Amino acid sequence: MKHIDIVKILKDKDHFSGQQLTLCGWARTVRSSKGICFIELNDGSAFRGIQLVIDESTCPDYALASKQGVGAALKATGTVVSSYKNPEIPEINVSSFEVLGEAPKDYPLQKKRHTLEFLRTIAHLRARTNTFNAMFRIRSALSIAIHRFFQERGFTYVHTPILTGSDCEGAGEMFRVTTLDPCKAKPAGMSDAEFYKDDFFGCKAGLTVSGQLEGETLAMALGKIYTFGPTFRAENSNTARHAAEFWQIEPEVAFAELEDLIELAEAMIKSIISDVLDNCPEEMAFFDKHYDNGLVDKLRTLVQQDFVVLEYTEAIRILQESKVQFDYPVQWGCDLQTEHERYITEKVYNKPVFVINYPAKIKSFYMKQNSDSKTVAATDLLLPGVGEIIGGSQREDNLEKLERRMKELNMEEEDYWWYLDLRRFGTAPHSGFGLGFERLLLYITGIGNIRDVAIFPRTKGNLQF
């Protein structure tokens, strides 16, 4: 049906003033007073809606309009005029009105404010609230900003496989994919190769935890690439920051060392946050007001700061000398926990921090081994209020060192023969990182739980929708 998007009227009120237009949308609020019905209509094209004014004396459909409830799908034709209360805001004097889909009294979004916990139980409807309308609009804008950043810098966007036979992180936290009888257990003593030989792929398969390894193959041909897609982790973590399905941005850059990678990551974070602040001012103002007072100023300050680069060894010293009683003891060789990361970013520097050169024993097999034989050229970007948001490294380009590290971890080299080939044929220094998209959304919006930044969150014990 022919109609105009509300966003066009909001953006150019003067152009449409006095014109008769048809609009479609959903009722956000409905109220009647002294023969006039006011309906806030939102069609999803803008965060704000537009007010319909249905006058009993001029619109024959007044009785129908006044009976409608919140959530009803409506069609209205009327004239664009200036609001009586604020001449800068347009509204519609309705001449005809039609109900496309009623919303009865048991429509669950009757109140203006609901808890986020309640809204998770009706995830199929929560996008109709201001919070999630704003969230998913920001999610869209952030996605576009990420693509724009890499495209403007000559990166090639690639699509790495979702189905894979290799565990990039080597942690064994993959969701398994099989066509075998799920009730048939692998007999004791039987190898994986023997058990899975009659499976669909003829080998053990799973959902990817990262597109990095495959991305490296393309970086060795295209120079600069990035992936942006879903990844999966069967990690038994029921926290506000973990999800079983999440999106990652993973650039891989040929002829780049750790310093180059840090420069790229800092530029990206600043660029995409600036984009969202510029393109979603109403949505960001909403989150600033209702979820994290001072959020917009905090983000503007971040994009103007130089990020700190801190050696892991120095970070350990700072934590040990802080005299803070952490839940997790601090010693050289430990993996930094969220409480450690937040202390460094919030109490010591009050700005984002790149921690670099971690102990090799706590990092993945593919990371570049430093000359001290104890650490690797790795970095994590820590943000105040969140902790780690980016993990990356220079990749090990020396074949012998990579093979030795894989043996130390009891990894099957035949499963990675193609990855090792990259070190045999034209090997070169290269680096990359992974950015958790949902974690970045937590930071940008001030929302506290990863379940509230995805349409249908996939977490431990939750596959309701």
C-alpha positions as CSV (number, residue, x, y, z in Angstrom):
1,M,0.0,0.0,0.0
2,K,1.3,3.5,-0.8
3,H,2.4,5.5,2.2
4,I,5.2,7.7,3.3
5,D,7.9,6.9,5.9
6,I,7.5,9.0,9.0
7,V,11.2,9.8,9.1
8,K,10.9,11.8,5.9
9,I,8.3,14.1,7.5
10,L,10.4,14.5,10.6
11,K,13.5,15.4,8.7
12,D,11.8,17.9,6.4
13,K,8.7,19.3,8.1
14,D,8.6,22.5,6.0
15,H,8.6,20.6,2.7
16,F,5.6,18.5,3.7
17,S,3.7,21.1,5.6
18,G,0.1,21.4,4.3
19,Q,0.4,18.3,2.2
20,Q,-2.1,15.4,2.6
21,L,-0.2,12.2,3.2
22,T,-0.9,8.5,4.1
23,L,1.0,6.9,7.0
24,C,1.1,3.4,8.4
25,G,2.5,2.3,11.7
26,W,1.8,1.0,15.2
27,A,0.2,2.9,18.1
28,R,2.7,3.7,20.9
29,T,0.2,5.7,23.0
30,V,-3.5,6.4,22.7
31,R,-5.5,9.0,24.6
32,S,-8.7,10.9,24.1
33,S,-9.9,14.2,25.6
34,K,-12.9,16.4,24.8
35,G,-13.7,14.9,21.4
36,I,-10.0,14.7,20.2
37,C,-8.0,11.5,20.1
38,F,-4.2,11.6,20.1
39,I,-2.2,8.7,18.9
40,E,1.6,8.5,18.7
41,L,2.3,6.5,15.6
42,N,5.7,4.8,14.9
43,D,6.6,2.9,11.8
44,G,10.1,2.0,12.6
45,S,11.7,4.4,10.1
46,A,12.8,6.7,13.0
47,F,13.2,6.4,16.7
48,R,10.6,9.1,17.3
49,G,7.0,8.7,16.1
50,I,4.6,11.3,14.9
51,Q,1.3,12.4,16.6
52,L,-2.0,11.8,14.9
53,V,-4.8,14.2,15.9
54,I,-8.3,12.8,15.2
55,D,-11.0,15.4,15.8
56,E,-14.5,14.1,16.3
57,S,-15.9,17.1,14.5
58,T,-13.9,16.6,11.3
59,C,-13.0,12.9,11.1
60,P,-15.8,10.3,10.7
61,D,-13.5,7.6,12.1
62,Y,-13.1,9.2,15.5
63,A,-15.0,6.5,17.4
64,L,-12.9,3.8,15.8
65,A,-9.7,5.6,16.6
66,S,-10.5,6.2,20.2
67,K,-11.2,2.5,20.8
68,Q,-7.7,1.4,19.7
69,G,-5.1,0.2,22.1
70,V,-1.3,0.4,22.3
71,G,0.3,-1.9,19.7
72,A,-2.5,-1.7,17.0
73,A,-1.4,-1.4,13.4
74,L,-3.0,1.6,11.8
75,K,-3.3,3.5,8.6
76,A,-4.1,7.2,8.6
77,T,-4.5,9.9,6.0
78,G,-4.3,13.5,6.9
79,T,-2.6,16.9,6.6
80,V,0.9,17.8,7.9
81,V,0.7,20.7,10.4
82,S,2.9,22.2,13.1
83,S,2.3,21.0,16.6
84,Y,0.4,23.5,18.8
85,K,2.8,23.0,21.7
86,N,6.0,23.2,19.6
87,P,5.9,24.6,16.0
88,E,9.1,22.8,15.1
89,I,7.5,19.4,15.5
90,P,5.1,18.1,12.8
91,E,1.8,16.3,13.5
92,I,-1.0,15.0,11.3
93,N,-4.6,16.3,11.3
94,V,-6.3,13.0,10.3
95,S,-9.2,12.9,7.8
96,S,-9.5,9.2,7.5
97,F,-8.4,6.3,9.6
98,E,-8.2,2.5,9.2
99,V,-7.3,-0.3,11.6
100,L,-4.9,-2.9,9.9
101,G,-4.4,-5.1,13.0
102,E,-5.9,-4.8,16.4
103,A,-4.1,-5.2,19.7
104,P,-6.4,-6.5,22.4
105,K,-6.1,-5.7,26.1
106,D,-3.8,-8.7,26.8
107,Y,-1.1,-7.1,24.6
108,P,1.8,-7.4,27.0
109,L,3.4,-3.9,26.4
110,Q,0.8,-1.8,28.0
111,K,3.0,0.0,30.6
112,K,5.5,2.6,29.6
113,R,8.4,0.9,31.4
114,H,9.1,-2.8,31.8
115,T,12.1,-4.4,33.3
116,L,14.7,-5.8,30.9
117,E,14.3,-9.2,32.6
118,F,10.5,-9.2,31.8
119,L,11.2,-8.2,28.2
120,R,13.5,-11.1,27.7
121,T,10.5,-13.4,28.2
122,I,8.8,-11.7,25.2
123,A,11.8,-11.1,23.0
124,H,9.6,-11.4,19.9
125,L,7.8,-8.2,21.0
126,R,10.5,-6.2,22.8
127,A,11.7,-4.4,19.7
128,R,8.5,-2.4,19.9
129,T,9.7,-0.7,23.1
130,N,11.9,2.5,23.1
131,T,14.8,0.6,24.6
132,F,15.0,-2.0,21.9
133,N,13.9,0.2,19.1
134,A,16.9,2.3,20.0
135,M,19.2,-0.7,20.5
136,F,18.6,-2.3,17.2
137,R,18.9,1.0,15.3
138,I,22.3,1.5,17.0
139,R,23.2,-2.0,16.2
140,S,22.5,-1.4,12.5
141,A,24.4,1.9,12.5
142,L,27.4,0.4,14.2
143,S,27.4,-2.5,11.6
144,I,27.5,0.1,8.8
145,A,30.2,2.1,10.5
146,I,32.4,-1.0,10.8
147,H,32.1,-1.8,7.1
148,R,32.7,1.9,6.2
149,F,35.9,2.0,8.3
150,F,37.4,-1.0,6.6
151,Q,36.2,-0.3,3.1
152,E,37.6,3.2,3.2
153,R,41.0,1.7,4.1
154,G,41.2,-0.8,1.3
155,F,40.2,-3.9,3.2
156,T,38.4,-6.7,1.4
157,Y,35.3,-8.1,3.2
158,V,35.4,-11.9,3.2
159,H,33.0,-14.6,4.4
160,T,34.7,-17.4,6.3
161,P,33.0,-20.8,6.9
162,I,30.5,-21.3,9.7
163,L,31.0,-25.1,9.5
164,T,34.6,-26.1,10.3
165,G,36.8,-29.0,11.2
166,S,39.3,-27.0,13.2
167,D,39.1,-25.4,16.6
168,C,40.8,-22.1,16.2
169,E,41.3,-21.4,19.9
170,G,42.1,-25.0,20.8
171,A,39.9,-24.9,23.8
172,G,37.4,-27.6,22.7
173,E,34.4,-25.3,23.3
174,M,32.8,-26.0,19.9
175,F,29.2,-26.9,19.1
176,R,29.4,-30.2,17.3
177,V,27.6,-30.7,14.0
178,T,26.7,-34.3,13.0
179,T,24.2,-36.4,11.1
180,L,25.0,-39.5,13.2
181,D,22.5,-40.9,15.7
182,P,22.8,-38.6,18.7
183,C,21.9,-41.5,21.0
184,K,24.8,-43.6,19.8
185,A,27.9,-42.9,21.9
186,K,31.4,-43.3,20.6
187,P,32.7,-46.8,21.8
188,A,35.5,-46.8,24.3
189,G,38.9,-46.9,22.6
190,M,37.6,-45.8,19.2
191,S,39.4,-42.8,17.6
192,D,37.5,-39.7,16.4
193,A,38.6,-40.5,12.8
194,E,37.1,-43.9,12.9
195,F,33.9,-42.8,14.7
196,Y,33.1,-39.9,12.3
197,K,34.2,-41.6,9.0
198,D,30.5,-42.3,8.2
199,D,29.3,-38.8,9.2
200,F,28.3,-36.2,6.6
201,F,31.7,-34.7,6.3
202,G,33.6,-37.9,7.1
203,C,35.3,-36.2,10.0
204,K,34.5,-34.4,13.3
205,A,32.8,-31.0,12.5
206,G,31.5,-28.1,14.4
207,L,30.3,-24.5,14.3
208,T,33.2,-22.0,14.1
209,V,34.5,-20.1,17.1
210,S,36.4,-17.8,14.9
211,G,37.1,-17.1,11.2
212,Q,40.7,-16.1,11.9
213,L,42.5,-19.1,10.5
214,E,40.6,-19.1,7.2
215,G,41.0,-15.3,7.2
216,E,44.7,-15.6,7.3
217,T,44.7,-17.6,4.1
218,L,43.0,-14.7,2.3
219,A,45.2,-12.0,3.9
220,M,48.2,-13.9,2.4
221,A,46.7,-13.2,-1.0
222,L,44.6,-10.0,-0.7
223,G,46.8,-8.2,1.9
224,K,44.1,-6.7,4.1
225,I,40.8,-8.5,4.8
226,Y,38.1,-8.5,7.5
227,T,35.3,-10.8,8.5
228,F,32.1,-9.8,10.2
229,G,29.8,-12.6,11.0
230,P,28.4,-15.0,13.6
231,T,30.6,-17.2,15.7
232,F,29.7,-19.8,18.3
233,R,31.1,-21.0,21.6
234,A,29.8,-23.8,23.8
235,E,31.3,-22.2,26.9
236,N,29.4,-23.0,30.1
237,S,29.4,-19.4,31.3
238,N,26.2,-17.9,32.6
239,T,27.4,-14.3,32.9
240,A,26.2,-10.9,31.6
241,R,29.1,-10.8,29.1
242,H,28.9,-14.3,27.5
243,A,26.7,-15.7,24.8
244,A,26.8,-19.0,22.8
245,E,26.1,-17.1,19.6
246,F,27.8,-13.8,18.9
247,W,29.1,-11.7,16.1
248,Q,32.8,-10.9,15.6
249,I,34.8,-8.5,13.5
250,E,38.2,-10.1,12.6
251,P,40.6,-8.2,10.4
252,E,43.8,-9.9,9.2
253,V,46.6,-7.7,7.8
254,A,49.7,-8.9,5.9
255,F,53.0,-7.2,6.5
256,A,51.7,-5.9,9.9
257,E,53.4,-6.3,13.3
258,L,51.9,-5.8,16.7
259,E,52.4,-2.0,16.7
260,D,50.5,-1.7,13.4
261,L,47.7,-3.8,14.8
262,I,47.3,-1.6,17.9
263,E,47.2,1.5,15.7
264,L,44.5,-0.1,13.5
265,A,42.4,-1.2,16.5
266,E,42.5,2.3,18.2
267,A,41.6,4.0,14.9
268,M,38.7,1.6,14.4
269,I,37.2,2.0,17.9
270,K,37.4,5.8,17.7
271,S,35.9,5.9,14.1
272,I,32.9,3.7,14.7
273,I,32.0,5.2,18.0
274,S,32.1,8.7,16.4
275,D,29.9,7.4,13.6
276,V,27.2,6.2,16.0
277,L,27.3,9.5,18.0
278,D,26.9,11.4,14.8
279,N,24.2,9.3,13.2
280,C,22.1,8.2,16.2
281,P,21.8,11.3,18.4
282,E,18.3,10.6,19.6
283,E,19.0,6.9,20.4
284,M,22.2,7.8,22.2
285,A,20.4,10.6,24.2
286,F,17.8,8.0,25.2
287,F,20.4,5.6,26.6
288,D,22.3,8.5,28.3
289,K,19.1,9.5,30.1
290,H,17.7,6.1,31.0
291,Y,20.6,3.8,31.4
292,D,24.0,5.5,31.8
293,N,23.9,9.1,32.7
294,G,26.9,10.9,31.1
295,L,27.3,8.2,28.5
296,V,27.5,10.5,25.5
297,D,30.2,12.7,27.2
298,K,32.1,9.5,28.2
299,L,32.2,8.3,24.6
300,R,33.1,11.7,23.2
301,T,36.0,11.8,25.7
302,L,37.1,8.3,24.6
303,V,37.5,9.2,20.9
304,Q,39.6,12.2,21.8
305,Q,42.0,10.3,24.1
306,D,45.2,8.5,23.3
307,F,44.9,4.9,24.4
308,V,47.5,3.5,26.8
309,V,49.9,0.7,25.8
310,L,50.9,-1.3,28.8
311,E,53.2,-4.3,29.1
312,Y,51.6,-7.3,30.8
313,T,54.5,-7.5,33.3
314,E,54.0,-3.9,34.3
315,A,50.2,-4.5,34.6
316,I,51.0,-7.4,37.1
317,R,53.3,-5.1,39.1
318,I,50.6,-2.4,39.3
319,L,48.0,-4.9,40.5
320,Q,50.3,-6.5,43.0
321,E,51.2,-3.1,44.5
322,S,47.6,-1.8,44.6
323,K,47.0,-3.5,47.9
324,V,43.5,-4.3,46.7
325,Q,42.1,-7.7,47.8
326,F,41.0,-9.2,44.4
327,D,38.8,-12.2,44.2
328,Y,41.4,-13.8,41.9
329,P,45.0,-13.7,43.1
330,V,47.5,-11.8,40.9
331,Q,50.8,-13.3,39.9
332,W,52.9,-13.3,36.8
333,G,51.5,-15.9,34.4
334,C,47.9,-15.5,35.5
335,D,45.2,-14.5,33.0
336,L,43.8,-11.1,33.8
337,Q,40.2,-11.3,35.1
338,T,37.6,-8.7,34.6
339,E,38.2,-7.2,38.1
340,H,41.9,-6.8,37.2
341,E,41.1,-5.2,33.8
342,R,38.6,-2.8,35.3
343,Y,41.0,-1.7,38.0
344,I,43.7,-0.9,35.4
345,T,41.3,1.0,33.1
346,E,39.2,2.7,35.8
347,K,41.4,3.3,38.8
348,V,44.8,3.7,37.3
349,Y,44.4,5.2,33.8
350,N,40.7,6.1,33.4
351,K,41.0,5.4,29.7
352,P,41.3,2.5,27.3
353,V,44.4,0.4,27.7
354,F,46.2,-2.0,25.4
355,V,47.9,-4.7,27.4
356,I,50.7,-6.3,25.4
357,N,53.2,-9.2,25.5
358,Y,51.3,-11.8,27.5
359,P,52.8,-15.1,28.8
360,A,52.8,-17.7,26.0
361,K,51.2,-20.3,28.3
362,I,47.9,-18.5,28.6
363,K,47.6,-17.5,24.9
364,S,46.7,-19.4,21.7
365,F,49.1,-21.5,19.6
366,Y,49.2,-19.1,16.6
367,M,50.6,-16.1,18.4
368,K,54.0,-14.8,17.5
369,Q,56.7,-15.9,20.0
370,N,58.8,-13.1,21.4
371,S,62.6,-13.3,21.7
372,D,62.4,-13.9,25.4
373,S,60.8,-17.3,24.8
374,K,58.3,-16.6,27.5
375,T,55.9,-14.1,26.0
376,V,54.0,-13.7,22.8
377,A,53.2,-10.5,20.7
378,A,49.6,-10.4,21.8
379,T,47.4,-7.6,22.9
380,D,44.0,-7.1,24.6
381,L,42.2,-3.8,24.5
382,L,40.5,-3.1,27.8
383,L,37.8,-0.5,28.2
384,P,36.6,1.2,31.4
385,G,33.4,-0.4,32.7
386,V,33.7,-3.4,30.4
387,G,37.1,-5.0,30.5
388,E,38.5,-6.9,27.4
389,I,36.8,-6.0,24.2
390,I,39.5,-6.9,21.6
391,G,41.9,-9.7,21.6
392,G,44.6,-9.9,18.9
393,S,48.2,-10.7,18.1
394,Q,50.9,-10.8,15.6
395,R,50.7,-14.3,14.1
396,E,53.5,-16.8,14.2
397,D,55.0,-16.8,10.7
398,N,57.9,-19.1,11.5
399,L,57.1,-22.7,10.6
400,E,59.4,-24.5,13.0
401,K,58.2,-22.4,16.0
402,L,54.6,-22.9,15.1
403,E,55.0,-26.7,14.8
404,R,56.9,-26.9,18.1
405,R,54.1,-24.9,19.8
406,M,51.4,-27.2,18.4
407,K,53.3,-30.3,19.6
408,E,53.5,-28.7,23.1
409,L,49.7,-28.4,23.1
410,N,49.2,-32.0,21.7
411,M,47.5,-30.6,18.6
412,E,47.1,-32.8,15.5
413,E,49.2,-31.2,12.8
414,E,47.4,-33.1,10.1
415,D,44.2,-31.1,11.0
416,Y,46.0,-27.9,10.3
417,W,48.2,-28.9,7.3
418,W,46.7,-26.1,5.2
419,Y,47.4,-23.5,7.9
420,L,51.0,-24.7,8.1
421,D,51.3,-24.4,4.4
422,L,51.0,-20.6,4.7
423,R,54.3,-20.7,6.6
424,R,55.9,-22.8,3.9
425,F,54.8,-20.8,0.8
426,G,55.6,-17.1,0.9
427,T,55.4,-16.6,4.7
428,A,55.3,-13.0,5.9
429,P,54.7,-11.1,9.1
430,H,51.0,-10.6,9.6
431,S,48.6,-9.7,12.4
432,G,44.9,-9.6,13.3
433,F,42.4,-9.2,16.1
434,G,38.9,-10.2,17.1
435,L,36.3,-7.7,18.3
436,G,33.2,-8.9,20.1
437,F,30.4,-7.0,18.4
438,E,27.9,-7.4,21.3
439,R,30.4,-6.4,23.9
440,L,31.0,-3.2,22.0
441,L,27.3,-2.6,22.0
442,L,27.2,-3.0,25.8
443,Y,29.8,-0.3,26.1
444,I,28.2,2.1,23.6
445,T,24.7,1.9,25.0
446,G,25.4,1.4,28.7
447,I,23.2,-1.7,28.7
448,G,24.5,-4.2,31.3
449,N,23.7,-7.6,29.9
450,I,24.6,-9.2,26.6
451,R,21.1,-10.7,26.4
452,D,19.8,-7.3,25.7
453,V,21.8,-6.4,22.6
454,A,20.8,-9.4,20.5
455,I,17.4,-10.0,18.8
456,F,17.1,-13.5,20.2
457,P,20.0,-14.2,22.6
458,R,21.5,-17.6,22.7
459,T,22.9,-18.4,26.1
460,K,23.3,-21.4,28.3
461,G,19.9,-23.1,28.7
462,N,18.1,-20.5,26.5
463,L,16.8,-21.4,23.0
464,Q,13.2,-20.2,23.6
465,F,12.7,-18.3,20.3
